[in-house]
Amino acid sequence: MTTATNRGLVAAAVVAFGVGALSLPNLLQSLITAISSFFLLLFMVLLSLWGFRVARWSPLRQRIFTWAVALGFGAFMVLFPFGLARLL
């Protein structure tokens, strides 16, 4: 695994834990949400790392981009149900 992939893995794990903690009050549902969001976040981070060819960037830019993508998708996953409920 490259260093960019390792950074993506760590960022996805940390943000998925936050998504699981903020999602539902039930412990089992929070755990299931954290695990499923980890795989979705990892997929999106790795896809964006591949799509933007981040491996050629400097390590600082890689780290900032990886965390920005992970936090952006994590915030979307947490806030999407509230936004959908407001629309309906």
C-alpha positions in Angstrom: 0.0 0.0 0.0 1.2 3.5 -0.8 1.4 6.2 1.7 -1.6 8.0 0.1 -3.6 4.8 0.5 -2.6 4.5 4.2 -3.6 8.1 4.8 -7.0 7.4 3.2 -7.5 4.3 5.3 -6.8 6.2 8.5 -8.9 9.2 7.6 -11.8 6.9 6.6 -11.6 5.0 9.9 -11.6 8.1 12.0 -14.4 9.8 10.2 -16.5 6.5 10.2 -16.1 6.3 13.9 -17.4 9.9 14.2 -20.3 9.1 11.8 -21.3 6.1 13.9 -21.1 8.1 17.1 -23.3 10.9 15.8 -25.8 8.7 14.0 -28.1 6.8 16.3 -28.5 6.4 20.1 -28.6 2.6 20.0 -25.1 1.1 20.4 -25.6 -1.8 18.0 -27.0 0.5 15.3 -24.2 3.0 15.8 -21.7 0.2 15.4 -23.3 -1.1 12.2 -23.5 2.5 10.9 -19.8 3.0 11.7 -18.7 -0.2 9.9 -20.8 0.4 6.8 -19.8 4.1 6.6 -16.2 3.1 6.9 -16.4 1.0 3.7 -18.3 3.7 1.9 -15.8 6.4 3.0 -12.9 4.2 2.1 -14.3 3.6 -1.3 -14.9 7.3 -1.9 -11.5 8.4 -0.6 -9.6 5.8 -2.7 -11.7 6.7 -5.7 -10.9 10.4 -5.3 -7.2 9.6 -4.6 -7.1 7.7 -7.9 -9.2 10.2 -9.9 -7.1 13.2 -8.9 -3.7 11.4 -9.1 -2.9 12.5 -5.5 0.2 10.2 -5.3 2.2 12.8 -7.2 1.4 15.6 -4.8 3.4 16.7 -1.8 2.7 14.8 1.4 1.1 17.9 3.0 -1.3 18.4 0.1 -2.1 14.6 0.2 -3.0 14.8 3.8 -5.1 17.9 3.5 -7.0 16.5 0.5 -7.6 13.1 2.1 -9.0 14.5 5.3 -11.1 17.1 3.4 -12.6 14.4 1.2 -13.2 12.1 4.2 -14.7 14.8 6.4 -16.8 16.1 3.5 -18.4 12.7 2.7 -18.8 12.0 6.4 -20.6 15.3 7.0 -22.8 14.5 4.0 -23.6 11.0 5.4 -24.6 12.5 8.8 -26.5 15.4 7.6 -28.3 13.8 4.6 -31.2 12.2 6.6 -31.9 15.6 8.3 -31.9 17.4 4.9 -34.1 14.7 3.4 -36.6 15.0 6.3 -36.7 18.8 5.8 -37.6 18.4 2.1 -40.4 15.9 2.7 
